[in-house]
C-alpha cells in the first residue's frame, strides 16, 4: 500500500526537479502521483528554457500526476496550479500573492515565484518555485521584468525564519492542487473564474513579446482554454496562448 509519504522524493541538490521527476517517471519509480523536492537546483528553468536561479532556502518542487484533460484544455493546468499556489501562500504564510499570466506569482509589483507545466508521457509535471528566504541574482533579467522578492520579506521578516515553512508550503500546494484537479475533471473551465479572482492584471496596459514581434495592448480576459485575451489600440482582440507579457505598472 502506498502512503502519502511514499510519494515524496527528497534531494539535497538536483539539476532540475522537472528533469528529475521526468527521469523518475521514465524509470517507473513514479507511476501515478509523486512529489520531487530539492533544497537547491543547479540548472533550474522557467518557461522557454530561461534560467531560474534556485539557491538553498527556497521551495523548489515538481508535482507529478496523471493527465486527465484533453490536449486542447491542457493550458488549464498552469491556471489551476496558479490558483493552488496563491491559496497555499495565503494559508501557510498569510501573504496575499496574485497571478500574472501565464505563470508568475507576484506580491505587489515584485515576483515571488513561478510555475512551469510540462508533460512526460501520460503525466503532467507541475513545477513550482518560490523565493522563501532569499532572492536570486538576476543579472540578465528581461527589461520590464518584475524584481524578485522573498516570502520572508513579504511577511515582514518573520522571526527565526519560520522553520518548516518550505515543507508546509509544498504539502499545502499538493493538497490544493489535488482539489483543483478534481474540479478540472468535473468542470474544466471553472479554473478560469478562480484564476481571475486572484489576478490584478485585467484592464492594465501590457507589453507583449511573441514570435511575430512586440506590441502594446490591454489585458482583458482569459478564454476557455486559459489563453490571455488582449485588446489592441485598434480595438481588435487577440488570444495569446504563448507569449512573454510585461505589465506596465
C-alpha positions in Angstrom: 0.0 0.0 0.0 1.3 3.4 -1.0 1.2 6.1 1.8 1.3 9.9 1.2 4.9 9.9 2.4 5.9 7.3 -0.2 5.1 9.8 -2.9 7.8 12.3 -1.8 11.3 12.1 -3.3 13.6 14.5 -1.4 17.0 15.6 -2.7 19.7 18.0 -1.4 20.6 19.2 -4.8 19.5 18.4 -8.4 19.9 20.0 -11.8 16.2 20.5 -12.0 13.2 19.0 -10.2 11.4 18.9 -13.5 14.1 16.8 -15.1 14.4 14.6 -12.0 10.7 14.0 -12.0 10.7 13.2 -15.7 13.5 10.6 -15.1 11.6 9.0 -12.2 8.5 8.7 -14.4 10.6 7.2 -17.2 12.2 4.6 -14.8 8.8 3.7 -13.4 9.6 5.0 -9.9 6.6 7.3 -10.2 3.7 5.5 -11.8 0.8 7.6 -10.6 1.4 10.6 -8.3 4.6 11.9 -6.8 6.4 15.0 -5.4 10.1 15.8 -6.2 11.5 18.4 -3.9 15.1 19.7 -3.6 17.0 22.2 -1.4 18.5 23.7 -4.5 18.8 23.4 -8.3 21.9 23.9 -10.4 20.0 24.2 -13.7 16.5 25.3 -12.8 14.5 26.8 -15.6 11.3 28.7 -16.3 9.2 29.0 -19.5 11.0 28.9 -22.7 14.1 27.3 -21.0 15.0 30.6 -19.3 17.4 30.0 -16.4 15.8 30.0 -13.0 18.2 30.7 -10.1 17.3 28.3 -7.2 19.5 28.9 -4.2 19.0 26.9 -0.9 16.3 28.3 1.2 13.5 28.3 -1.4 10.7 26.0 -2.4 11.8 24.0 -5.5 9.4 21.2 -6.3 7.7 19.3 -9.1 4.3 17.7 -8.6 3.6 14.7 -10.8 0.1 13.4 -11.6 -1.8 11.7 -14.5 -3.1 13.9 -17.3 -6.9 13.9 -17.2 -7.7 16.7 -19.7 -7.9 16.7 -23.5 -5.0 18.2 -25.3 -6.9 21.4 -26.2 -7.5 22.0 -22.4 -4.1 21.4 -21.1 -3.4 25.1 -20.9 -5.7 25.0 -17.8 -3.1 23.1 -15.7 -1.0 26.2 -15.1 -4.1 28.2 -14.5 -5.2 25.7 -11.8 -1.7 25.5 -10.4 -1.6 29.3 -10.0 -4.8 29.2 -8.0 -3.4 26.4 -5.8 -0.1 28.2 -5.2 -1.7 31.6 -4.3 -4.0 29.8 -1.9 -1.1 27.9 -0.3 0.8 31.1 0.3 -2.3 32.6 1.9 -2.9 29.6 4.2 0.7 29.0 5.2 2.3 32.4 5.3 -0.7 34.8 5.3 0.7 36.5 2.2 -1.8 37.7 -0.5 0.1 37.0 -3.7 -1.6 37.5 -7.1 -1.2 35.9 -10.5 0.3 37.3 -13.7 -0.3 35.4 -16.9 1.0 33.0 -17.8 2.9 31.7 -14.8 4.1 34.3 -12.3 3.3 34.7 -8.6 3.6 38.4 -7.5 3.4 40.4 -4.3 2.8 44.0 -5.1 4.9 44.7 -8.2 7.6 42.1 -7.2 8.0 38.5 -8.3 7.7 35.9 -5.6 7.8 32.7 -7.7 6.6 31.0 -10.8 5.1 27.8 -12.3 6.2 25.6 -15.1 4.0 22.9 -16.6 5.4 20.2 -18.8 4.3 16.7 -19.9 6.1 13.3 -19.5 4.2 10.7 -21.4 0.8 10.5 -19.7 1.9 12.6 -16.7 1.7 16.3 -16.1 4.7 17.8 -14.3 3.9 21.0 -12.4 7.0 22.8 -11.3 6.7 25.4 -8.5 9.5 27.7 -7.4 9.1 30.2 -4.6 11.7 32.5 -3.1 11.3 31.8 0.6 14.4 33.0 2.5 16.3 34.9 -0.2 16.1 36.2 -3.8 18.2 35.0 -6.8 20.7 37.2 -8.6 19.2 38.3 -12.0 22.0 40.0 -14.0 20.3 39.1 -17.3 16.7 39.8 -16.4 14.5 40.9 -19.3 13.6 44.6 -19.5 10.4 45.2 -17.6 10.7 42.0 -15.6 9.5 42.4 -12.0 12.2 42.5 -9.3 12.3 39.4 -7.1 11.1 39.4 -3.6 11.5 36.8 -0.8 8.5 35.4 1.1 10.1 36.2 4.4 10.4 39.9 3.4 6.7 39.8 2.2 5.8 38.5 5.7 7.7 41.4 7.3 10.8 39.4 8.2 9.4 36.5 10.2 11.3 35.8 13.4 13.5 32.7 13.2 12.9 32.2 9.5 9.8 30.1 10.2 11.3 26.6 10.4 9.2 24.1 8.3 7.9 26.8 6.0 9.2 25.2 2.8 7.7 21.8 3.7 4.4 23.3 4.8 4.1 25.2 1.5 4.9 22.1 -0.5 2.3 20.0 1.3 -0.4 22.7 1.2 0.2 23.2 -2.6 0.0 19.5 -3.2 -3.3 19.3 -1.3 -4.8 22.3 -3.0 -3.7 21.1 -6.4 -5.4 17.7 -5.8 -8.6 19.7 -5.1 -8.1 21.8 -8.3 -7.6 18.7 -10.4 -10.8 17.2 -9.1 -12.6 20.3 -10.1 -10.9 20.4 -13.5 -12.2 16.8 -14.2 -15.8 17.9 -13.4 -15.9 21.3 -14.9 -12.6 22.3 -16.7 -13.5 26.0 -17.2 -14.2 26.6 -13.5 -10.5 27.3 -13.1 -10.8 30.4 -15.2 -13.1 32.2 -12.8 -11.0 31.2 -9.8 -7.8 32.5 -11.6 -9.4 35.8 -12.4 -10.3 36.4 -8.8 -6.6 36.1 -8.0 -5.2 38.5 -10.6 -4.7 42.2 -10.8 -3.8 42.4 -14.5 -7.1 42.7 -16.2 -7.6 46.2 -17.6 -3.9 47.0 -17.3 -1.6 48.0 -20.1 0.8 45.2 -21.1 3.8 44.8 -23.4 3.6 41.5 -25.3 6.5 39.7 -27.0 5.7 36.9 -29.4 7.5 35.2 -32.3 5.9 37.8 -34.5 7.3 40.8 -32.6 6.4 43.1 -29.8 3.2 45.1 -29.3 1.3 47.1 -26.7 -2.2 46.0 -25.6 -4.6 45.9 -22.7 -5.2 42.7 -20.8 -9.0 41.9 -20.9 -9.8 38.3 -20.1 -8.9 34.6 -20.2 -10.6 32.4 -22.8 -11.9 28.9 -22.1 -8.6 27.2 -22.7 -6.5 29.5 -20.5 -5.3 31.9 -23.2 -4.9 35.6 -22.4 -7.3 37.9 -24.3 -5.7 41.3 -25.1 -7.2 44.3 -26.8 -5.1 46.3 -29.3 -5.3 50.1 -29.7 -7.4 49.4 -32.8 -10.0 47.6 -30.7 -9.1 44.3 -32.2 -8.8 41.4 -29.7 -6.2 38.7 -29.8 -5.9 35.5 -27.8 -2.4 34.6 -26.6 -1.5 31.0 -25.9 2.2 31.5 -25.6 3.9 34.9 -25.1 6.0 37.0 -22.8 3.8 39.6 -21.1 5.0 42.5 -19.0 2.6 44.7 -17.0 3.1 48.4 -17.2 2.6 49.4 -13.6 
